[in-house]
Amino acid sequence: MMNPEHGNSVDLEIECPDEPLHVWRVGFSPELWAWTPWPFAGDDGLFSGRWDDQLGEFRTIYTAESLLGCFLELLAHFRPSPELVAGLDQIIDDDGSIGSYPEAPQCAIGYSWLEDRRYGSARQSGKYCYVTHSRSIAALSIHYPFDRHDISLADVDTALLKDARDRVLTRSIARWLYDLHEETAGEPVVDGVRFNSRHGDEIRVWTVFERADDLAVSPRIQPVMEPLPCRPTFPSCKRHLPALVCNGMKADCPERAHGTTRPAKGTVCRGGFGESERPISRIPDSSF
């Protein structure tokens, strides 16, 4: 394996299973497994996922080994800031307006979040850099230019790569990995990134990179079922959503969690859903 910029071998930990992986995804209609359309990128032309492209030239999709992993990653944005909740509690209802517009409980998520969302499973092939493996961290420490981010090598560890706040760093690493090609055949070294969920190390998650000759769906993804609607009464949703309550979220609350005059406490939080007046069904799921 060769680093195209430095010309040195890069000893990354790369997982390439003999058999395709069985993965899950929660996404939007009509095509669950398609790349997110470019118009849904941010104003800077970038998607917000941790392992998206910092240059905004290729897209990604995120998959997990379980539906629980998908829901945990997507709904984590709804967890409120304790400081924000405390500040809202200090608001004095002088004119009774707060009482006139009841709000959902803290962390409430309206069932409208499920509208237009589908879930499905697929067989996933390819080569994925296990980015938080000790071998990959050692390789990155040697070959990746952390000094461009004013990061000391003493600070390069799994905690750094799991920190969701510095997405410029992780997206830049994703771009660096994307550009790696085999010395002889010229083939890409990796097809994406493999990492553990920040909400549980036992949950494996993948980022699949889009390549120039890919069609609407990555050739590394082979769906094995028709996408099904995410409904609160559907067995899969009923089985997995209760686990979210243990992670600081409620999934069994009224519709008014979205739509009160004063935003529901569970929707006013850093990043992700709930901070825009755009319809929820139009916001891409790039929150991993």
C-alpha positions in Angstrom: 0.0 0.0 0.0 1.3 3.4 -0.9 0.6 6.9 0.3 0.3 8.9 -2.9 1.5 12.1 -1.2 4.5 10.8 0.8 5.4 7.6 -1.2 5.7 5.6 2.0 4.0 2.3 2.8 1.0 2.7 5.1 0.4 -0.2 7.4 -3.3 0.4 8.2 -5.6 -2.2 9.7 -7.9 -3.0 6.8 -10.8 -5.4 7.2 -11.8 -7.3 4.0 -14.2 -10.2 5.1 -14.3 -13.3 2.9 -18.1 -13.1 3.0 -20.2 -10.0 2.6 -21.2 -8.2 5.8 -24.9 -8.1 6.8 -25.6 -4.5 7.5 -28.6 -2.3 8.2 -29.5 1.3 7.2 -32.3 3.8 8.1 -32.9 6.3 5.4 -35.4 8.1 3.2 -37.7 7.1 0.5 -37.7 6.4 -2.4 -34.2 4.9 -2.5 -32.9 3.8 0.8 -29.4 2.9 -0.3 -28.7 5.8 -2.8 -26.2 8.5 -2.3 -27.7 11.6 -0.7 -28.3 14.1 -3.5 -25.8 17.0 -3.6 -28.4 19.7 -3.1 -28.8 18.5 0.5 -25.2 19.3 1.4 -24.6 22.3 3.6 -24.1 25.8 2.3 -20.3 25.1 2.2 -21.0 22.1 -0.1 -20.1 19.6 2.6 -22.2 16.9 4.3 -22.1 16.8 8.1 -21.1 13.1 8.7 -17.9 12.5 10.6 -16.3 10.5 7.8 -17.6 12.5 4.8 -15.3 14.3 2.4 -13.8 17.5 3.6 -13.3 18.6 0.0 -16.9 17.9 -0.9 -16.0 15.8 -4.0 -17.4 12.4 -3.0 -20.4 11.2 -1.0 -20.9 8.5 1.5 -23.5 6.3 3.1 -23.4 5.0 6.6 -24.4 1.5 7.6 -24.5 -0.4 11.0 -24.5 -4.0 12.0 -27.9 -3.6 13.8 -31.0 -1.4 13.6 -30.2 -0.4 17.2 -26.9 1.1 15.9 -28.7 3.0 13.2 -31.3 4.5 15.6 -28.7 5.4 18.2 -26.5 7.2 15.7 -29.4 9.1 14.1 -31.3 10.1 17.2 -28.3 11.1 19.3 -28.7 14.7 18.1 -31.9 15.0 20.1 -30.2 14.7 23.5 -30.5 18.1 25.1 -27.7 20.2 26.6 -28.1 20.3 30.4 -27.1 24.0 30.4 -29.8 24.7 27.8 -32.5 22.9 29.7 -31.5 24.7 32.9 -31.7 28.0 31.0 -35.2 27.2 29.6 -36.4 26.3 33.1 -35.4 29.8 34.2 -37.8 31.5 31.8 -40.6 33.3 33.6 -44.0 32.9 32.1 -45.2 36.4 32.6 -48.1 36.4 30.2 -49.0 32.8 30.3 -47.9 32.1 26.8 -45.9 29.1 27.7 -48.9 27.5 29.3 -50.9 28.3 26.2 -48.5 26.3 24.0 -47.8 23.0 25.8 -44.4 21.5 25.0 -43.2 17.9 24.9 -41.2 16.5 27.8 -37.5 16.8 27.8 -35.8 14.7 25.1 -39.2 14.0 23.5 -39.1 13.0 19.9 -42.3 13.2 17.8 -43.4 10.3 15.7 -43.2 12.6 12.8 -39.5 11.8 12.8 -40.4 8.4 11.4 -42.3 9.8 8.4 -40.8 9.0 5.0 -38.1 7.0 6.7 -37.4 3.4 5.7 -35.1 0.7 7.0 -33.6 -2.3 5.3 -30.6 -4.7 5.2 -28.0 -5.5 2.6 -24.9 -7.5 1.9 -21.9 -5.2 2.0 -18.5 -6.0 0.4 -15.3 -4.1 0.2 -12.2 -3.1 2.2 -12.6 -0.9 5.2 -10.0 0.8 7.3 -10.6 0.0 11.0 -9.7 3.6 11.9 -9.4 3.2 15.7 -7.4 0.0 15.6 -3.9 0.4 17.2 -2.3 -0.4 13.9 -4.3 2.3 12.0 -3.5 4.9 14.7 0.2 4.1 14.5 0.0 4.5 10.7 -1.9 7.7 10.9 0.6 9.1 13.5 3.4 8.4 11.0 1.8 9.4 7.7 -1.1 11.8 8.3 -0.2 15.5 8.7 -1.8 16.2 12.1 0.3 19.3 12.4 -2.0 20.9 9.8 -4.7 20.7 12.5 -2.3 22.0 15.3 -2.6 18.5 16.9 0.4 17.0 18.7 1.2 13.4 18.1 0.9 12.9 21.8 -2.8 13.6 21.4 -3.4 11.1 18.6 -5.5 8.3 20.1 -8.9 6.7 19.9 -10.5 9.5 21.9 -9.4 12.0 19.3 -10.9 10.0 16.4 -14.2 9.4 18.3 -14.7 13.1 19.1 -17.7 14.2 17.1 -16.9 17.9 17.6 -13.8 18.1 15.3 -15.4 17.0 12.1 -12.9 18.9 10.0 -10.2 16.4 11.3 -12.2 13.2 10.7 -13.4 14.3 7.3 -9.9 15.3 6.3 -8.7 11.8 7.4 -11.5 10.3 5.3 -10.3 12.2 2.3 -6.7 11.1 2.9 -7.8 7.5 3.1 -9.9 7.9 0.0 -6.9 9.1 -2.0 -4.7 6.1 -1.0 -4.1 3.7 -4.0 -2.2 0.5 -4.4 1.4 1.0 -5.7 1.2 -1.6 -8.4 -2.5 -2.0 -9.5 -3.5 1.6 -8.8 -6.7 0.3 -7.1 -8.1 2.2 -4.1 -6.6 0.9 -0.8 -10.0 1.2 1.0 -13.7 1.4 0.1 -14.5 3.2 3.3 -14.1 3.4 7.1 -15.0 1.0 9.8 -15.5 2.4 13.3 -17.2 1.7 16.5 -20.3 3.7 17.5 -19.7 6.4 20.1 -22.8 5.1 21.8 -21.3 1.6 22.4 -18.1 0.0 21.3 -20.0 -3.3 20.6 -21.8 -1.6 17.7 -19.9 -1.7 14.5 -20.5 1.1 11.9 -19.2 1.6 8.4 -18.8 4.5 6.0 -18.9 3.5 2.3 -17.1 5.9 -0.1 -18.5 6.9 -3.5 -16.2 6.4 -6.4 -16.2 8.2 -9.7 -17.7 5.3 -11.7 -20.4 4.4 -9.1 -24.0 4.6 -10.1 -26.9 5.8 -7.8 -26.1 2.9 -5.4 -22.7 1.7 -4.5 -21.7 -1.6 -6.1 -20.5 -2.7 -2.7 -24.1 -2.7 -1.5 -26.5 -5.5 -2.4 -29.9 -5.0 -0.7 -31.5 -8.3 0.5 -35.0 -7.0 1.3 -37.4 -4.3 0.2 -37.2 -1.3 2.5 -39.9 -1.2 5.1 -41.5 1.9 6.7 -40.3 3.0 10.2 -43.5 2.9 12.2 -43.7 3.0 16.0 -46.0 0.0 16.0 -43.7 -2.2 13.8 -42.0 -4.9 15.7 -38.4 -3.8 14.8 -39.1 -0.2 16.0 -40.8 -1.4 19.2 -37.9 -3.7 19.9 -35.1 -1.1 19.4 -36.6 2.3 20.3 -36.9 1.6 24.0 -33.1 1.3 24.2 -32.9 5.0 23.2 -34.6 6.0 26.5 -31.6 4.5 28.3 -29.4 6.9 26.3 -31.3 10.0 27.4 -34.0 10.1 24.7 -37.8 9.4 24.7 -39.3 7.8 21.6 -42.9 7.4 22.7 -44.1 11.0 22.9 -46.8 13.1 21.2 -46.6 14.7 17.8 -46.3 18.1 19.3 -42.6 17.5 20.0 -42.2 19.2 16.6 -44.5 22.1 16.0 -44.9 24.1 19.3 -44.4 27.8 19.2 -41.6 27.4 21.8 -39.3 24.6 20.6 -39.5 21.4 22.6 -36.6 20.9 24.9 -35.6 17.7 23.3 -35.3 19.3 19.9 -33.2 22.3 20.9 -29.7 20.8 21.0 -26.4 21.0 19.3 -26.5 20.1 15.6 -28.6 17.7 13.6 -32.4 17.6 13.6 -34.5 20.2 15.3 -32.5 23.3 14.6 -34.1 24.2 11.3 -37.5 25.1 10.2 -37.1 22.9 7.1 -39.4 19.9 7.0 -37.8 17.0 8.8 -38.2 14.6 5.9 -35.9 16.9 3.8 -32.9 16.8 6.1 -30.3 14.2 5.1 -29.2 11.6 7.6 -25.5 12.4 7.8 -25.3 12.5 11.5 -22.9 9.6 12.3 
